Amino acid sequence: MIAQWHQAISIAGRHKNLRLLIQLRWIAVLGQVTTIGVVSLYFGYQLPLAPMLLVIALLALFNVASSWRARWRRPVTNKALFLALLVDVTGLTALLYLSGGITNPFAFLFLLQVILSSVLLEVWATWIIVGLTSTSLAVMAFYYVPLAPPTSSPGVFSGPYLEGLLISFTLNAILLAYVITRIIGNLRDGDAQLADLKHRAAEEEHIVRMGLLASGAAHELGSPLATLSVILGDWRRMPDLAGQTEMQDEIAEMQTQLQRCKSIVSGILLSAGETRGESSSRTTLDDFLQDLVAEWQEIRSIETFEYHNRITQNCSVVFDTALKQMIWNVLDNALEASPKWVRVEARRDAEVLQLEISDKGPGFPQAMLTEFGKPYQSSKGRPGGGLGLFLSVNVARRLGGTVTAKNNLEGGASVTLTLPLAAIASP
């Protein structure tokens, strides 16, 4: 999978490099037209304008076609980049041939093509560009259309030549600095994306291991829970305990809590064995949220629980146990931090659902906000803490959403769950 991600990032990098070549070609077209105008009008050189402008027009047409291709987001291969640089080398060769060949100071622009090929292309393609530019330069030392200089020009290495040499060097330096900086930026972006994907893969592997452990623990807990259920039933029917009302009430409470434990274990096994769509339920957004908070409040002890539904446009949704447990994890964390007060506010912003869960606890430490959603990042100081938020962040990310946290100015903290409705909408 990492290899596939690396290939996808490499393709994205080639797209950026292709767009960079397109930008450079437009700069070259503009610079070539400007140079021809300055050399002809200011310095008085007689250039074959018609064929030179034809070459520039062909380069512009090729650039338009390249821009159109880039918009289609088709995979950009090494051969495509090689073809683009081959066209640039051919166009530069034609323009130099028509304007003095090797005696033209802008012949040093061949170095730009060689450096670009060494950075962007595979080794074989780079050496072809090196051979082509070297051959073109060698041939143009003997075969070229000589410039017809003004009558005041003292010779080949005249003032205009030296000025052109200075301009050529400056242009090479500026373009190389611009291009290399952009290419290095593209490479760094690709490395950052690959590092992020590797990190996500490690987190997903961690989640799989946790799921296997939870499933195994649920299976192992089944037998002792069943044994406890039988023992409590026997105790309730014992003659010595039948007349003790207080003991009977305590046994009934233990049986209730035991039944809750068995329901939790069954839920874990159901979530581990079924995929989304197989264990999902269809309802409306309002009903889903209302049932979720009502069920959570029923089995938790809290003094003040506020639920504000700001959703004005209801819709049909499909949800599974993972989504409900994700929201419950955040609610449980808020309850542990603030046992007396928790608030939930639901909003809909276009096609996005936002749930803001607030508490009046001590808030998140700054170090935890920086590493929010990472495993074992907890403000409670318990071994293994922080897994609830870690799982919630990953479930939200799998659905295309996010989980963010902040400390409120008036005290306490808020965690905002953002989910695209498209991920839970009923077809």
PAGUDO-20515 format. One record per residue (C-alpha): residue in three letters; z, x, y. Coordinates in Angstrom, 2 decimals. Example, Ala and Ser with C-alpha at 12.3 -4.5 7.8 and 13.67 -1.06 7.14 Angstrom:
# residues 2
<r rest="ALA" up="7.80" east="12.30" north="-4.50"/>
<r rest="SER" up="7.14" east="13.67" north="-1.06"/>
# end
This chain:
# residues 427
<r rest="MET" up="0.00" east="0.00" north="0.00"/>
<r rest="ILE" up="0.81" east="2.86" north="2.37"/>
<r rest="ALA" up="-2.66" east="4.25" north="1.70"/>
<r rest="GLN" up="-4.21" east="0.90" north="2.63"/>
<r rest="TRP" up="-2.17" east="0.77" north="5.85"/>
<r rest="HIS" up="-3.21" east="4.34" north="6.66"/>
<r rest="GLN" up="-6.86" east="3.38" north="6.15"/>
<r rest="ALA" up="-6.47" east="0.33" north="8.40"/>
<r rest="ILE" up="-4.85" east="2.44" north="11.14"/>
<r rest="SER" up="-7.62" east="5.05" north="10.78"/>
<r rest="ILE" up="-10.25" east="2.33" north="11.25"/>
<r rest="ALA" up="-8.42" east="1.06" north="14.34"/>
<r rest="GLY" up="-8.36" east="4.61" north="15.70"/>
<r rest="ARG" up="-12.11" east="4.94" north="15.19"/>
<r rest="HIS" up="-12.60" east="1.72" north="17.16"/>
<r rest="LYS" up="-10.66" east="3.24" north="20.06"/>
<r rest="ASN" up="-12.68" east="6.46" north="19.81"/>
<r rest="LEU" up="-15.94" east="4.49" north="19.80"/>
<r rest="ARG" up="-14.87" east="2.66" north="22.96"/>
<r rest="LEU" up="-13.98" east="6.04" north="24.47"/>
<r rest="LEU" up="-17.49" east="7.35" north="23.74"/>
<r rest="ILE" up="-18.95" east="4.22" north="25.32"/>
<r rest="GLN" up="-16.93" east="4.86" north="28.48"/>
<r rest="LEU" up="-18.04" east="8.49" north="28.57"/>
<r rest="ARG" up="-21.68" east="7.49" north="28.13"/>
<r rest="TRP" up="-21.48" east="5.15" north="31.12"/>
<r rest="ILE" up="-19.94" east="8.00" north="33.12"/>
<r rest="ALA" up="-22.78" east="10.26" north="31.93"/>
<r rest="VAL" up="-25.48" east="7.73" north="32.90"/>
<r rest="LEU" up="-23.98" east="7.34" north="36.37"/>
<r rest="GLY" up="-23.56" east="11.10" north="36.74"/>
<r rest="GLN" up="-27.11" east="11.83" north="35.59"/>
<r rest="VAL" up="-28.63" east="9.38" north="38.05"/>
<r rest="THR" up="-26.46" east="10.80" north="40.84"/>
<r rest="THR" up="-27.37" east="14.40" north="39.92"/>
<r rest="ILE" up="-31.09" east="13.64" north="39.86"/>
<r rest="GLY" up="-30.84" east="11.99" north="43.27"/>
<r rest="VAL" up="-28.87" east="14.88" north="44.82"/>
<r rest="VAL" up="-31.11" east="17.59" north="43.33"/>
<r rest="SER" up="-34.28" east="15.78" north="44.40"/>
<r rest="LEU" up="-33.28" east="14.57" north="47.86"/>
<r rest="TYR" up="-30.72" east="17.13" north="49.03"/>
<r rest="PHE" up="-31.90" east="20.36" north="47.40"/>
<r rest="GLY" up="-35.58" east="19.41" north="47.44"/>
<r rest="TYR" up="-36.36" east="20.14" north="43.78"/>
<r rest="GLN" up="-39.40" east="18.42" north="42.30"/>
<r rest="LEU" up="-38.30" east="16.74" north="39.07"/>
<r rest="PRO" up="-40.33" east="14.69" north="36.56"/>
<r rest="LEU" up="-38.49" east="11.53" north="37.61"/>
<r rest="ALA" up="-40.34" east="9.03" north="35.41"/>
<r rest="PRO" up="-39.56" east="10.61" north="32.00"/>
<r rest="MET" up="-36.02" east="11.56" north="33.05"/>
<r rest="LEU" up="-35.21" east="8.03" north="34.21"/>
<r rest="LEU" up="-36.74" east="6.70" north="30.97"/>
<r rest="VAL" up="-34.33" east="8.85" north="28.93"/>
<r rest="ILE" up="-31.38" east="7.61" north="31.01"/>
<r rest="ALA" up="-32.54" east="4.01" north="30.57"/>
<r rest="LEU" up="-32.68" east="4.47" north="26.78"/>
<r rest="LEU" up="-29.16" east="5.88" north="26.80"/>
<r rest="ALA" up="-27.99" east="2.87" north="28.81"/>
<r rest="LEU" up="-29.64" east="0.47" north="26.33"/>
<r rest="PHE" up="-28.01" east="2.29" north="23.42"/>
<r rest="ASN" up="-24.67" east="1.98" north="25.19"/>
<r rest="VAL" up="-25.15" east="-1.77" north="25.66"/>
<r rest="ALA" up="-25.86" east="-2.09" north="21.93"/>
<r rest="SER" up="-22.77" east="0.01" north="21.13"/>
<r rest="SER" up="-20.61" east="-2.18" north="23.39"/>
<r rest="TRP" up="-21.93" east="-5.30" north="21.65"/>
<r rest="ARG" up="-21.15" east="-3.77" north="18.26"/>
<r rest="ALA" up="-17.62" east="-2.82" north="19.30"/>
<r rest="ARG" up="-16.84" east="-6.44" north="20.21"/>
<r rest="TRP" up="-17.64" east="-7.58" north="16.68"/>
<r rest="ARG" up="-14.71" east="-5.50" north="15.37"/>
<r rest="ARG" up="-16.78" east="-4.21" north="12.47"/>
<r rest="PRO" up="-15.40" east="-1.13" north="10.70"/>
<r rest="VAL" up="-16.36" east="2.05" north="12.56"/>
<r rest="THR" up="-17.20" east="4.82" north="10.11"/>
<r rest="ASN" up="-17.60" east="8.55" north="10.58"/>
<r rest="LYS" up="-21.36" east="8.05" north="10.34"/>
<r rest="ALA" up="-21.29" east="5.60" north="13.26"/>
<r rest="LEU" up="-19.45" east="8.10" north="15.47"/>
<r rest="PHE" up="-21.83" east="10.85" north="14.27"/>
<r rest="LEU" up="-24.83" east="8.72" north="15.23"/>
<r rest="ALA" up="-23.35" east="8.07" north="18.68"/>
<r rest="LEU" up="-22.85" east="11.79" north="19.34"/>
<r rest="LEU" up="-26.29" east="12.55" north="17.91"/>
<r rest="VAL" up="-27.83" east="10.18" north="20.45"/>
<r rest="ASP" up="-25.84" east="11.85" north="23.24"/>
<r rest="VAL" up="-26.97" east="15.32" north="22.17"/>
<r rest="THR" up="-30.59" east="14.17" north="21.93"/>
<r rest="GLY" up="-30.47" east="12.56" north="25.36"/>
<r rest="LEU" up="-28.91" east="15.64" north="26.94"/>
<r rest="THR" up="-31.48" east="17.87" north="25.25"/>
<r rest="ALA" up="-34.36" east="15.75" north="26.60"/>
<r rest="LEU" up="-32.95" east="15.79" north="30.13"/>
<r rest="LEU" up="-32.38" east="19.56" north="30.05"/>
<r rest="TYR" up="-35.87" east="20.16" north="28.66"/>
<r rest="LEU" up="-37.33" east="18.20" north="31.58"/>
<r rest="SER" up="-35.21" east="20.06" north="34.16"/>
<r rest="GLY" up="-35.36" east="23.79" north="33.46"/>
<r rest="GLY" up="-33.95" east="24.13" north="29.95"/>
<r rest="ILE" up="-31.45" east="26.94" north="29.60"/>
<r rest="THR" up="-31.84" east="27.85" north="33.27"/>
<r rest="ASN" up="-30.22" east="24.49" north="34.17"/>
<r rest="PRO" up="-26.49" east="25.07" north="34.78"/>
<r rest="PHE" up="-25.69" east="21.72" north="33.16"/>
<r rest="ALA" up="-26.66" east="23.20" north="29.79"/>
<r rest="PHE" up="-22.95" east="23.98" north="29.40"/>
<r rest="LEU" up="-22.39" east="20.25" north="28.81"/>
<r rest="PHE" up="-23.38" east="20.98" north="25.21"/>
<r rest="LEU" up="-19.86" east="22.40" north="24.81"/>
<r rest="LEU" up="-18.45" east="18.95" north="25.53"/>
<r rest="GLN" up="-20.47" east="17.48" north="22.65"/>
<r rest="VAL" up="-19.34" east="20.24" north="20.28"/>
<r rest="ILE" up="-15.66" east="19.76" north="21.15"/>
<r rest="LEU" up="-15.92" east="15.98" north="20.82"/>
<r rest="SER" up="-17.54" east="16.33" north="17.40"/>
<r rest="SER" up="-14.84" east="18.74" north="16.20"/>
<r rest="VAL" up="-12.14" east="16.25" north="17.19"/>
<r rest="LEU" up="-13.77" east="12.97" north="16.14"/>
<r rest="LEU" up="-15.98" east="13.79" north="13.15"/>
<r rest="GLU" up="-15.64" east="15.10" north="9.64"/>
<r rest="VAL" up="-16.34" east="18.76" north="9.02"/>
<r rest="TRP" up="-19.90" east="18.36" north="7.78"/>
<r rest="ALA" up="-20.89" east="16.23" north="10.78"/>
<r rest="THR" up="-19.28" east="18.69" north="13.20"/>
<r rest="TRP" up="-21.31" east="21.60" north="11.84"/>
<r rest="ILE" up="-24.50" east="19.57" north="12.14"/>
<r rest="ILE" up="-23.73" east="18.95" north="15.82"/>
<r rest="VAL" up="-22.98" east="22.69" north="16.28"/>
<r rest="GLY" up="-26.26" east="23.64" north="14.62"/>
<r rest="LEU" up="-28.25" east="21.07" north="16.59"/>
<r rest="THR" up="-26.86" east="22.07" north="19.99"/>
<r rest="SER" up="-27.28" east="25.79" north="19.25"/>
<r rest="THR" up="-30.84" east="25.28" north="18.08"/>
<r rest="SER" up="-31.69" east="23.10" north="21.08"/>
<r rest="LEU" up="-30.28" east="25.69" north="23.46"/>
<r rest="ALA" up="-32.17" east="28.52" north="21.72"/>
<r rest="VAL" up="-35.47" east="26.62" north="21.77"/>
<r rest="MET" up="-35.04" east="25.69" north="25.45"/>
<r rest="ALA" up="-34.71" east="29.37" north="26.28"/>
<r rest="PHE" up="-38.50" east="29.58" north="25.68"/>
<r rest="TYR" up="-39.84" east="26.03" north="25.88"/>
<r rest="TYR" up="-38.95" east="23.77" north="28.81"/>
<r rest="VAL" up="-40.41" east="22.17" north="31.88"/>
<r rest="PRO" up="-39.66" east="24.67" north="34.67"/>
<r rest="LEU" up="-38.16" east="23.43" north="37.87"/>
<r rest="ALA" up="-40.32" east="23.59" north="40.96"/>
<r rest="PRO" up="-37.79" east="25.01" north="43.46"/>
<r rest="PRO" up="-38.04" east="24.64" north="47.23"/>
<r rest="THR" up="-39.98" east="27.32" north="49.06"/>
<r rest="SER" up="-36.77" east="28.65" north="50.60"/>
<r rest="SER" up="-35.20" east="29.33" north="47.18"/>
<r rest="PRO" up="-34.81" east="33.10" north="46.57"/>
<r rest="GLY" up="-34.92" east="32.90" north="42.74"/>
<r rest="VAL" up="-33.45" east="31.54" north="39.57"/>
<r rest="PHE" up="-29.82" east="32.45" north="40.32"/>
<r rest="SER" up="-29.94" east="30.97" north="43.78"/>
<r rest="GLY" up="-27.29" east="29.16" north="45.75"/>
<r rest="PRO" up="-28.14" east="25.78" north="44.16"/>
<r rest="TYR" up="-27.85" east="27.31" north="40.69"/>
<r rest="LEU" up="-24.39" east="28.70" north="41.40"/>
<r rest="GLU" up="-23.34" east="25.38" north="42.92"/>
<r rest="GLY" up="-24.64" east="23.58" north="39.85"/>
<r rest="LEU" up="-22.77" east="26.02" north="37.60"/>
<r rest="LEU" up="-19.53" east="25.30" north="39.44"/>
<r rest="ILE" up="-20.12" east="21.56" north="39.23"/>
<r rest="SER" up="-20.95" east="21.83" north="35.52"/>
<r rest="PHE" up="-17.75" east="23.76" north="34.78"/>
<r rest="THR" up="-15.61" east="21.34" north="36.81"/>
<r rest="LEU" up="-17.22" east="18.34" north="35.13"/>
<r rest="ASN" up="-16.69" east="19.86" north="31.68"/>
<r rest="ALA" up="-13.04" east="20.58" north="32.45"/>
<r rest="ILE" up="-12.35" east="17.09" north="33.81"/>
<r rest="LEU" up="-14.10" east="15.27" north="30.96"/>
<r rest="LEU" up="-12.48" east="17.44" north="28.30"/>
<r rest="ALA" up="-9.02" east="16.90" north="29.78"/>
<r rest="TYR" up="-9.64" east="13.14" north="29.94"/>
<r rest="VAL" up="-11.15" east="12.86" north="26.48"/>
<r rest="ILE" up="-8.66" east="15.07" north="24.65"/>
<r rest="THR" up="-5.75" east="13.28" north="26.31"/>
<r rest="ARG" up="-7.11" east="9.90" north="25.24"/>
<r rest="ILE" up="-7.82" east="11.04" north="21.69"/>
<r rest="ILE" up="-4.36" east="12.55" north="21.31"/>
<r rest="GLY" up="-2.94" east="9.28" north="22.63"/>
<r rest="ASN" up="-4.90" east="7.36" north="19.99"/>
<r rest="LEU" up="-3.61" east="9.68" north="17.28"/>
<r rest="ARG" up="-0.03" east="9.27" north="18.46"/>
<r rest="ASP" up="-0.42" east="5.49" north="18.50"/>
<r rest="GLY" up="-1.74" east="5.61" north="14.95"/>
<r rest="ASP" up="1.13" east="7.83" north="13.82"/>
<r rest="ALA" up="3.63" east="5.49" north="15.47"/>
<r rest="GLN" up="2.08" east="2.45" north="13.76"/>
<r rest="LEU" up="2.08" east="4.22" north="10.39"/>
<r rest="ALA" up="5.72" east="5.24" north="10.83"/>
<r rest="ASP" up="6.61" east="1.64" north="11.71"/>
<r rest="LEU" up="4.76" east="0.33" north="8.64"/>
<r rest="LYS" up="6.51" east="2.86" north="6.40"/>
<r rest="HIS" up="9.82" east="1.74" north="7.87"/>
<r rest="ARG" up="8.96" east="-1.89" north="7.16"/>
<r rest="ALA" up="7.93" east="-1.01" north="3.61"/>
<r rest="ALA" up="11.31" east="0.69" north="3.08"/>
<r rest="GLU" up="13.10" east="-2.38" north="4.47"/>
<r rest="GLU" up="11.09" east="-4.71" north="2.22"/>
<r rest="GLU" up="11.93" east="-2.53" north="-0.78"/>
<r rest="HIS" up="15.58" east="-2.75" north="0.26"/>
<r rest="ILE" up="15.29" east="-6.54" north="0.43"/>
<r rest="VAL" up="13.74" east="-6.67" north="-3.05"/>
<r rest="ARG" up="16.63" east="-4.61" north="-4.45"/>
<r rest="MET" up="19.12" east="-6.90" north="-2.73"/>
<r rest="GLY" up="17.33" east="-9.94" north="-4.14"/>
<r rest="LEU" up="17.49" east="-8.52" north="-7.66"/>
<r rest="LEU" up="21.19" east="-7.73" north="-7.26"/>
<r rest="ALA" up="21.89" east="-11.21" north="-5.87"/>
<r rest="SER" up="19.95" east="-12.86" north="-8.70"/>
<r rest="GLY" up="21.76" east="-10.77" north="-11.31"/>
<r rest="ALA" up="25.13" east="-11.51" north="-9.73"/>
<r rest="ALA" up="24.33" east="-15.23" north="-9.69"/>
<r rest="HIS" up="23.52" east="-15.14" north="-13.41"/>
<r rest="GLU" up="26.71" east="-13.21" north="-14.16"/>
<r rest="LEU" up="28.83" east="-15.64" north="-12.11"/>
<r rest="GLY" up="27.53" east="-18.65" north="-14.00"/>
<r rest="SER" up="29.74" east="-18.14" north="-17.07"/>
<r rest="PRO" up="33.09" east="-17.54" north="-15.33"/>
<r rest="LEU" up="32.48" east="-20.47" north="-12.99"/>
<r rest="ALA" up="31.80" east="-22.73" north="-15.94"/>
<r rest="THR" up="34.98" east="-21.49" north="-17.64"/>
<r rest="LEU" up="37.03" east="-22.15" north="-14.50"/>
<r rest="SER" up="35.57" east="-25.66" north="-14.28"/>
<r rest="VAL" up="36.68" east="-26.43" north="-17.85"/>
<r rest="ILE" up="40.18" east="-25.01" north="-17.24"/>
<r rest="LEU" up="40.68" east="-27.06" north="-14.06"/>
<r rest="GLY" up="39.54" east="-30.18" north="-15.89"/>
<r rest="ASP" up="42.09" east="-29.49" north="-18.63"/>
<r rest="TRP" up="44.84" east="-28.93" north="-16.06"/>
<r rest="ARG" up="44.08" east="-32.23" north="-14.38"/>
<r rest="ARG" up="44.51" east="-34.08" north="-17.70"/>
<r rest="MET" up="47.72" east="-32.31" north="-18.75"/>
<r rest="PRO" up="50.66" east="-34.78" north="-19.03"/>
<r rest="ASP" up="53.05" east="-32.41" north="-17.23"/>
<r rest="LEU" up="50.77" east="-32.28" north="-14.18"/>
<r rest="ALA" up="49.47" east="-35.86" north="-14.22"/>
<r rest="GLY" up="52.38" east="-37.18" north="-12.19"/>
<r rest="GLN" up="52.45" east="-34.39" north="-9.60"/>
<r rest="THR" up="50.42" east="-35.74" north="-6.69"/>
<r rest="GLU" up="50.47" east="-32.50" north="-4.67"/>
<r rest="MET" up="49.29" east="-30.46" north="-7.67"/>
<r rest="GLN" up="46.56" east="-32.99" north="-8.44"/>
<r rest="ASP" up="45.33" east="-32.74" north="-4.84"/>
<r rest="GLU" up="45.23" east="-28.96" north="-5.04"/>
<r rest="ILE" up="43.35" east="-29.07" north="-8.36"/>
<r rest="ALA" up="40.86" east="-31.53" north="-6.82"/>
<r rest="GLU" up="40.36" east="-29.16" north="-3.85"/>
<r rest="MET" up="39.83" east="-26.22" north="-6.23"/>
<r rest="GLN" up="37.27" east="-28.26" north="-8.18"/>
<r rest="THR" up="35.47" east="-29.08" north="-4.91"/>
<r rest="GLN" up="35.35" east="-25.44" north="-3.88"/>
<r rest="LEU" up="34.27" east="-24.45" north="-7.39"/>
<r rest="GLN" up="31.44" east="-26.97" north="-7.23"/>
<r rest="ARG" up="30.41" east="-25.46" north="-3.90"/>
<r rest="CYS" up="30.34" east="-22.01" north="-5.52"/>
<r rest="LYS" up="28.16" east="-23.34" north="-8.32"/>
<r rest="SER" up="25.81" east="-24.91" north="-5.76"/>
<r rest="ILE" up="25.54" east="-21.59" north="-3.93"/>
<r rest="VAL" up="24.77" east="-19.77" north="-7.19"/>
<r rest="SER" up="22.13" east="-22.37" north="-8.07"/>
<r rest="GLY" up="20.60" east="-21.97" north="-4.61"/>
<r rest="ILE" up="20.38" east="-18.20" north="-5.06"/>
<r rest="LEU" up="18.63" east="-18.59" north="-8.41"/>
<r rest="LEU" up="16.29" east="-21.22" north="-6.94"/>
<r rest="SER" up="15.36" east="-18.99" north="-4.01"/>
<r rest="ALA" up="14.82" east="-16.00" north="-6.27"/>
<r rest="GLY" up="12.63" east="-17.86" north="-8.73"/>
<r rest="GLU" up="10.44" east="-19.99" north="-6.50"/>
<r rest="THR" up="7.98" east="-19.16" north="-3.76"/>
<r rest="ARG" up="7.46" east="-20.86" north="-0.44"/>
<r rest="GLY" up="5.58" east="-24.09" north="-0.99"/>
<r rest="GLU" up="7.11" east="-24.61" north="-4.46"/>
<r rest="SER" up="10.68" east="-24.98" north="-3.16"/>
<r rest="SER" up="9.80" east="-26.40" north="0.25"/>
<r rest="SER" up="10.46" east="-29.80" north="1.77"/>
<r rest="ARG" up="8.46" east="-31.79" north="4.27"/>
<r rest="THR" up="10.20" east="-33.36" north="7.23"/>
<r rest="THR" up="10.01" east="-33.42" north="11.01"/>
<r rest="LEU" up="11.21" east="-30.66" north="13.30"/>
<r rest="ASP" up="13.99" east="-32.80" north="14.80"/>
<r rest="ASP" up="15.23" east="-33.99" north="11.40"/>
<r rest="PHE" up="15.12" east="-30.48" north="9.96"/>
<r rest="LEU" up="17.26" east="-29.06" north="12.76"/>
<r rest="GLN" up="19.64" east="-32.03" north="12.81"/>
<r rest="ASP" up="20.22" east="-31.88" north="9.03"/>
<r rest="LEU" up="20.57" east="-28.10" north="9.14"/>
<r rest="VAL" up="23.32" east="-28.03" north="11.79"/>
<r rest="ALA" up="25.06" east="-31.09" north="10.32"/>
<r rest="GLU" up="25.22" east="-29.53" north="6.85"/>
<r rest="TRP" up="26.41" east="-26.20" north="8.26"/>
<r rest="GLN" up="29.11" east="-27.88" north="10.38"/>
<r rest="GLU" up="30.29" east="-29.98" north="7.42"/>
<r rest="ILE" up="31.22" east="-26.98" north="5.29"/>
<r rest="ARG" up="32.54" east="-24.76" north="8.11"/>
<r rest="SER" up="35.76" east="-25.08" north="10.04"/>
<r rest="ILE" up="35.21" east="-24.83" north="13.79"/>
<r rest="GLU" up="36.95" east="-26.41" north="16.78"/>
<r rest="THR" up="33.97" east="-26.92" north="19.09"/>
<r rest="PHE" up="30.34" east="-26.95" north="17.97"/>
<r rest="GLU" up="27.65" east="-27.88" north="20.49"/>
<r rest="TYR" up="24.10" east="-28.73" north="19.47"/>
<r rest="HIS" up="21.54" east="-29.41" north="22.21"/>
<r rest="ASN" up="18.04" east="-30.44" north="21.20"/>
<r rest="ARG" up="15.69" east="-29.81" north="24.16"/>
<r rest="ILE" up="12.56" east="-30.50" north="22.09"/>
<r rest="THR" up="10.51" east="-33.26" north="23.69"/>
<r rest="GLN" up="7.54" east="-33.17" north="21.30"/>
<r rest="ASN" up="8.38" east="-33.65" north="17.61"/>
<r rest="CYS" up="6.08" east="-32.50" north="14.79"/>
<r rest="SER" up="5.90" east="-32.38" north="11.00"/>
<r rest="VAL" up="7.15" east="-29.18" north="9.37"/>
<r rest="VAL" up="7.63" east="-27.65" north="5.94"/>
<r rest="PHE" up="10.72" east="-25.51" north="5.39"/>
<r rest="ASP" up="12.26" east="-23.69" north="2.45"/>
<r rest="THR" up="15.72" east="-22.42" north="1.60"/>
<r rest="ALA" up="14.98" east="-18.95" north="3.00"/>
<r rest="LEU" up="14.37" east="-20.38" north="6.47"/>
<r rest="LYS" up="17.55" east="-22.46" north="6.36"/>
<r rest="GLN" up="19.59" east="-19.51" north="5.11"/>
<r rest="MET" up="18.15" east="-17.31" north="7.85"/>
<r rest="ILE" up="19.48" east="-19.68" north="10.54"/>
<r rest="TRP" up="22.78" east="-20.11" north="8.71"/>
<r rest="ASN" up="23.26" east="-16.33" north="8.63"/>
<r rest="VAL" up="23.07" east="-16.20" north="12.42"/>
<r rest="LEU" up="25.40" east="-19.20" north="12.75"/>
<r rest="ASP" up="27.90" east="-17.59" north="10.37"/>
<r rest="ASN" up="27.88" east="-14.38" north="12.39"/>
<r rest="ALA" up="28.51" east="-16.36" north="15.58"/>
<r rest="LEU" up="31.35" east="-18.25" north="13.88"/>
<r rest="GLU" up="33.03" east="-15.02" north="12.71"/>
<r rest="ALA" up="32.85" east="-13.61" north="16.24"/>
<r rest="SER" up="33.95" east="-16.86" north="17.90"/>
<r rest="PRO" up="35.84" east="-19.21" north="15.52"/>
<r rest="LYS" up="36.59" east="-21.76" north="18.26"/>
<r rest="TRP" up="33.20" east="-22.27" north="19.93"/>
<r rest="VAL" up="29.53" east="-21.98" north="18.93"/>
<r rest="ARG" up="26.53" east="-23.51" north="20.66"/>
<r rest="VAL" up="22.97" east="-24.04" north="19.40"/>
<r rest="GLU" up="20.15" east="-24.89" north="21.77"/>
<r rest="ALA" up="16.70" east="-25.77" north="20.42"/>
<r rest="ARG" up="13.59" east="-25.57" north="22.61"/>
<r rest="ARG" up="9.86" east="-25.82" north="22.07"/>
<r rest="ASP" up="7.59" east="-23.70" north="24.23"/>
<r rest="ALA" up="3.99" east="-24.74" north="23.49"/>
<r rest="GLU" up="3.55" east="-23.80" north="19.80"/>
<r rest="VAL" up="6.72" east="-21.74" north="19.51"/>
<r rest="LEU" up="10.18" east="-22.86" north="18.35"/>
<r rest="GLN" up="13.16" east="-21.16" north="19.98"/>
<r rest="LEU" up="16.73" east="-21.44" north="18.73"/>
<r rest="GLU" up="19.40" east="-19.85" north="20.90"/>
<r rest="ILE" up="22.78" east="-19.44" north="19.20"/>
<r rest="SER" up="25.63" east="-18.48" north="21.54"/>
<r rest="ASP" up="29.29" east="-17.62" north="21.02"/>
<r rest="LYS" up="32.32" east="-16.60" north="23.08"/>
<r rest="GLY" up="33.22" east="-13.54" north="21.05"/>
<r rest="PRO" up="33.52" east="-9.91" north="22.15"/>
<r rest="GLY" up="29.73" east="-9.41" north="22.16"/>
<r rest="PHE" up="27.61" east="-6.73" north="20.53"/>
<r rest="PRO" up="28.32" east="-3.01" north="21.00"/>
<r rest="GLN" up="25.49" east="-1.27" north="22.82"/>
<r rest="ALA" up="24.75" east="0.89" north="19.78"/>
<r rest="MET" up="24.24" east="-2.22" north="17.67"/>
<r rest="LEU" up="21.93" east="-3.81" north="20.24"/>
<r rest="THR" up="19.81" east="-0.64" north="20.11"/>
<r rest="GLU" up="19.63" east="-0.81" north="16.30"/>
<r rest="PHE" up="19.68" east="-4.61" north="16.05"/>
<r rest="GLY" up="18.42" east="-5.96" north="12.75"/>
<r rest="LYS" up="18.84" east="-2.67" north="10.86"/>
<r rest="PRO" up="20.85" east="-2.81" north="7.61"/>
<r rest="TYR" up="24.56" east="-2.03" north="7.74"/>
<r rest="GLN" up="24.71" east="-2.35" north="11.54"/>
<r rest="SER" up="27.75" east="-4.57" north="12.03"/>
<r rest="SER" up="30.41" east="-5.07" north="14.70"/>
<r rest="LYS" up="32.98" east="-6.13" north="12.08"/>
<r rest="GLY" up="33.49" east="-2.69" north="10.58"/>
<r rest="ARG" up="33.28" east="-3.97" north="6.99"/>
<r rest="PRO" up="31.49" east="-1.94" north="4.31"/>
<r rest="GLY" up="28.09" east="-3.52" north="3.68"/>
<r rest="GLY" up="28.26" east="-5.55" north="6.89"/>
<r rest="GLY" up="25.18" east="-6.41" north="8.92"/>
<r rest="LEU" up="23.03" east="-7.51" north="5.97"/>
<r rest="GLY" up="22.93" east="-11.14" north="7.14"/>
<r rest="LEU" up="21.22" east="-10.27" north="10.42"/>
<r rest="PHE" up="19.03" east="-7.73" north="8.62"/>
<r rest="LEU" up="17.75" east="-10.43" north="6.27"/>
<r rest="SER" up="17.32" east="-12.91" north="9.13"/>
<r rest="VAL" up="15.22" east="-10.44" north="11.13"/>
<r rest="ASN" up="12.97" east="-9.77" north="8.15"/>
<r rest="VAL" up="12.53" east="-13.44" north="7.24"/>
<r rest="ALA" up="11.60" east="-14.21" north="10.86"/>
<r rest="ARG" up="9.17" east="-11.28" north="10.91"/>
<r rest="ARG" up="7.56" east="-12.50" north="7.67"/>
<r rest="LEU" up="6.94" east="-15.85" north="9.38"/>
<r rest="GLY" up="5.49" east="-14.13" north="12.46"/>
<r rest="GLY" up="8.59" east="-14.58" north="14.59"/>
<r rest="THR" up="11.32" east="-12.45" north="16.12"/>
<r rest="VAL" up="15.10" east="-12.27" north="16.38"/>
<r rest="THR" up="16.59" east="-10.84" north="19.58"/>
<r rest="ALA" up="20.18" east="-10.43" north="20.76"/>
<r rest="LYS" up="21.91" east="-9.94" north="24.09"/>
<r rest="ASN" up="25.38" east="-9.99" north="25.62"/>
<r rest="ASN" up="25.96" east="-12.79" north="28.12"/>
<r rest="LEU" up="27.22" east="-12.02" north="31.63"/>
<r rest="GLU" up="29.94" east="-14.66" north="31.31"/>
<r rest="GLY" up="31.11" east="-13.19" north="27.99"/>
<r rest="GLY" up="30.08" east="-13.61" north="24.40"/>
<r rest="ALA" up="26.66" east="-13.04" north="22.93"/>
<r rest="SER" up="23.43" east="-14.91" north="22.26"/>
<r rest="VAL" up="20.93" east="-14.51" north="19.44"/>
<r rest="THR" up="17.49" east="-16.08" north="19.92"/>
<r rest="LEU" up="15.28" east="-16.98" north="16.96"/>
<r rest="THR" up="11.61" east="-17.36" north="17.87"/>
<r rest="LEU" up="9.22" east="-18.81" north="15.29"/>
<r rest="PRO" up="5.58" east="-19.88" north="15.64"/>
<r rest="LEU" up="5.27" east="-23.51" north="14.63"/>
<r rest="ALA" up="2.08" east="-22.65" north="12.77"/>
<r rest="ALA" up="4.23" east="-20.80" north="10.19"/>
<r rest="ILE" up="6.28" east="-23.92" north="9.32"/>
<r rest="ALA" up="3.94" east="-26.75" north="10.37"/>
<r rest="SER" up="2.99" east="-29.32" north="7.74"/>
<r rest="PRO" up="-0.77" east="-29.37" north="7.07"/>
# end
